[in-house]
Amino acid sequence: MNHRRRQRARHHESAERTHGDQVRGPRLTHPLVPQGEHELLTSGEAVAEFAAHARSMGVLAFDTEFIGEESFRPRICLVQVATAERVALIDPLQGVDPRPMYEVTADPTVLTLVHAGEQDIGAVRDSIGRSIEHVVDTQIAVSMIGLPWPSSLGTTLERFTGLRLEKAHTFSEWDLRPLTSSQLHYAADDVRYLPMAWEGIRQALQSRDRLKWAMQESAAQLAGDLEFDPDRQMRRASRGEPLRPAATTLLRELVLLRRALAQEMDQPQRVVVPDIALMELVRRKPESAEAVRDIRFMPRGVATSYGDRIAACVRSARELPPTRDEHAKLLEDPTVRASIDAQWLALQAKCLAEDLAPNLICSRSEFTDWCARRTAADLRKKRGEVTAPVDPPFAANDWRMGAAGQWLQAFVEGHDELRLRWDPQVGAIRLIP
């Protein structure tokens, strides 16, 4: 039993001991909250019938419970679906095929509601081979109307329904059978109240003309990468810290090798080689299997079985041309860094004053890259060199351009300003017109 499994077992036991015999209070009475008990769909006919019902309703709340730390792709243990009238659970580990419900989520006539749904929608894509386009992630949506990014489902439901859900089974042993009544109740409530919450979220978005933003961003984030993106893994492993060119090249090769090993072992990538071990490999550059086994935080089994391949990867990376960041030297200038820091703080304040989560607009590394390109272009102009215009911070068809990009570009060019005040009634900063 690995560390994560032991943690799950402890959480599961604690939740059952504390909440297993708990008497459930009355549900919220609302036209969008199903009042009946959840249905356990145990046959293909039952799943097909509920799928037809969901299509007739036009809005479907969707969630899954999965184990993500023991296989390359998460193992789906339970599927939860709800409309304004009914809540149902599908147990694929008991041989019930959830794909008819997956097909409903891909139906363009049905709006699918999820919360933090990247893994859930990813399972659907893997199963049916299609993207889910008519979907809204309420975690994304609420970050456009004043909640932080990311906000939990519990926080979202409390804000828009007034209900505080018990979250004892967040990290439970969902692959054990039979599932307990406490687990089933928890799973059903994860979707039961989402249609009601979405109605309040939708109205708030529409009142600020941001509904299209939420739909566009949800579709983009949940579309999934058709191809593996090593750059994203590299940023996560290095925590956005700048690396020297040779180190960047080595990190990329190791990230690619880690993915290949994870697929072979059917294990999550960061279980095969944790990010912290990945960066130790970059720092120490072991060129033998013995040296790999000496790397801190490296799982012993992986070092023993694959040390030769890891060492060979390190050696081969030395022969590759280093990945150079054209702005690395520029960013070593403390004056430039201070200037970028100031502009970043201004963007954050602007977003917060308009109830937009700043880190949904862009990451610090993306912002730094754009500022560095602008600074480099300004320096070339001062030297009299011919310089092509720097692209705007966001694409013209990206909602971010209207939300913050146009202002940001004008602000850094000295054509706009930022005036703020503190509103003690709501406890937030606001723009001064």
Secondary structure in CASP SS format (residue, H / E / C, confidence):
PFRMAT SS
TARGET T0000
AUTHOR 0000-0000-0000
METHOD secondary structure of the structure
MODEL  1
M C 1.00
N C 1.00
H H 1.00
R H 1.00
R H 1.00
R H 1.00
Q H 1.00
R H 1.00
A H 1.00
R H 1.00
H H 1.00
H H 1.00
E H 1.00
S H 1.00
A H 1.00
E H 1.00
R H 1.00
T H 1.00
H H 1.00
G C 1.00
D C 1.00
Q C 1.00
V C 1.00
R C 1.00
G C 1.00
P C 1.00
R C 1.00
L C 1.00
T C 1.00
H C 1.00
P C 1.00
L C 1.00
V C 1.00
P C 1.00
Q C 1.00
G C 1.00
E C 1.00
H C 1.00
E E 1.00
L E 1.00
L E 1.00
T C 1.00
S C 1.00
G H 1.00
E H 1.00
A H 1.00
V H 1.00
A H 1.00
E H 1.00
F H 1.00
A H 1.00
A H 1.00
H H 1.00
A H 1.00
R H 1.00
S H 1.00
M H 1.00
G C 1.00
V E 1.00
L E 1.00
A E 1.00
F E 1.00
D E 1.00
T E 1.00
E E 1.00
F E 1.00
I E 1.00
G C 1.00
E C 1.00
E C 1.00
S C 1.00
F C 1.00
R C 1.00
P C 1.00
R E 1.00
I E 1.00
C E 1.00
L E 1.00
V E 1.00
Q E 1.00
V E 1.00
A E 1.00
T C 1.00
A C 1.00
E C 1.00
R C 1.00
V E 1.00
A E 1.00
L E 1.00
I E 1.00
D C 1.00
P H 1.00
L H 1.00
Q H 1.00
G C 1.00
V C 1.00
D C 1.00
P C 1.00
R H 1.00
P H 1.00
M H 1.00
Y H 1.00
E H 1.00
V H 1.00
T H 1.00
A C 1.00
D C 1.00
P C 1.00
T C 1.00
V C 1.00
L E 1.00
T E 1.00
L E 1.00
V E 1.00
H C 1.00
A C 1.00
G C 1.00
E H 1.00
Q H 1.00
D H 1.00
I H 1.00
G H 1.00
A H 1.00
V H 1.00
R H 1.00
D H 1.00
S H 1.00
I H 1.00
G C 1.00
R C 1.00
S C 1.00
I C 1.00
E C 1.00
H C 1.00
V E 1.00
V E 1.00
D E 1.00
T H 1.00
Q H 1.00
I H 1.00
A H 1.00
V H 1.00
S C 1.00
M C 1.00
I C 1.00
G C 1.00
L C 1.00
P C 1.00
W C 1.00
P C 1.00
S C 1.00
S C 1.00
L H 1.00
G H 1.00
T H 1.00
T H 1.00
L H 1.00
E H 1.00
R H 1.00
F H 1.00
T H 1.00
G C 1.00
L C 1.00
R C 1.00
L C 1.00
E C 1.00
K C 1.00
A C 1.00
H C 1.00
T C 1.00
F C 1.00
S C 1.00
E C 1.00
W C 1.00
D C 1.00
L C 1.00
R C 1.00
P C 1.00
L C 1.00
T C 1.00
S H 1.00
S H 1.00
Q H 1.00
L H 1.00
H H 1.00
Y H 1.00
A H 1.00
A H 1.00
D H 1.00
D H 1.00
V H 1.00
R H 1.00
Y C 1.00
L H 1.00
P H 1.00
M H 1.00
A H 1.00
W H 1.00
E H 1.00
G H 1.00
I H 1.00
R H 1.00
Q H 1.00
A H 1.00
L H 1.00
Q H 1.00
S H 1.00
R C 1.00
D C 1.00
R C 1.00
L H 1.00
K H 1.00
W H 1.00
A H 1.00
M H 1.00
Q H 1.00
E H 1.00
S H 1.00
A H 1.00
A H 1.00
Q H 1.00
L H 1.00
A C 1.00
G C 1.00
D C 1.00
L C 1.00
E C 1.00
F C 1.00
D C 1.00
P H 1.00
D H 1.00
R H 1.00
Q H 1.00
M H 1.00
R H 1.00
R H 1.00
A H 1.00
S H 1.00
R C 1.00
G C 1.00
E C 1.00
P C 1.00
L C 1.00
R C 1.00
P H 1.00
A H 1.00
A H 1.00
T H 1.00
T H 1.00
L H 1.00
L H 1.00
R H 1.00
E H 1.00
L H 1.00
V H 1.00
L H 1.00
L H 1.00
R H 1.00
R H 1.00
A H 1.00
L H 1.00
A H 1.00
Q H 1.00
E H 1.00
M H 1.00
D C 1.00
Q C 1.00
P C 1.00
Q H 1.00
R H 1.00
V H 1.00
V H 1.00
V C 1.00
P C 1.00
D H 1.00
I H 1.00
A H 1.00
L H 1.00
M H 1.00
E H 1.00
L H 1.00
V H 1.00
R H 1.00
R H 1.00
K C 1.00
P C 1.00
E C 1.00
S C 1.00
A H 1.00
E H 1.00
A H 1.00
V H 1.00
R H 1.00
D C 1.00
I C 1.00
R C 1.00
F C 1.00
M C 1.00
P C 1.00
R H 1.00
G H 1.00
V H 1.00
A H 1.00
T H 1.00
S H 1.00
Y H 1.00
G H 1.00
D H 1.00
R H 1.00
I H 1.00
A H 1.00
A H 1.00
C H 1.00
V H 1.00
R H 1.00
S H 1.00
A H 1.00
R H 1.00
E C 1.00
L C 1.00
P C 1.00
P C 1.00
T C 1.00
R C 1.00
D C 1.00
E C 1.00
H C 1.00
A H 1.00
K H 1.00
L H 1.00
L H 1.00
E C 1.00
D C 1.00
P H 1.00
T H 1.00
V H 1.00
R H 1.00
A H 1.00
S H 1.00
I H 1.00
D H 1.00
A H 1.00
Q H 1.00
W H 1.00
L H 1.00
A H 1.00
L H 1.00
Q H 1.00
A H 1.00
K H 1.00
C H 1.00
L H 1.00
A H 1.00
E C 1.00
D C 1.00
L C 1.00
A C 1.00
P H 1.00
N H 1.00
L H 1.00
I H 1.00
C C 1.00
S C 1.00
R H 1.00
S H 1.00
E H 1.00
F H 1.00
T H 1.00
D H 1.00
W H 1.00
C H 1.00
A H 1.00
R H 1.00
R H 1.00
T H 1.00
A H 1.00
A H 1.00
D H 1.00
L H 1.00
R H 1.00
K H 1.00
K H 1.00
R C 1.00
G C 1.00
E C 1.00
V C 1.00
T C 1.00
A C 1.00
P C 1.00
V C 1.00
D C 1.00
P C 1.00
P C 1.00
F C 1.00
A C 1.00
A C 1.00
N C 1.00
D C 1.00
W H 1.00
R H 1.00
M H 1.00
G H 1.00
A H 1.00
A H 1.00
G H 1.00
Q H 1.00
W H 1.00
L H 1.00
Q H 1.00
A H 1.00
F H 1.00
V H 1.00
E C 1.00
G C 1.00
H C 1.00
D C 1.00
E C 1.00
L C 1.00
R C 1.00
L E 1.00
R E 1.00
W E 1.00
D E 1.00
P C 1.00
Q C 1.00
V C 1.00
G C 1.00
A E 1.00
I E 1.00
R E 1.00
L E 1.00
I C 1.00
P C 1.00
END
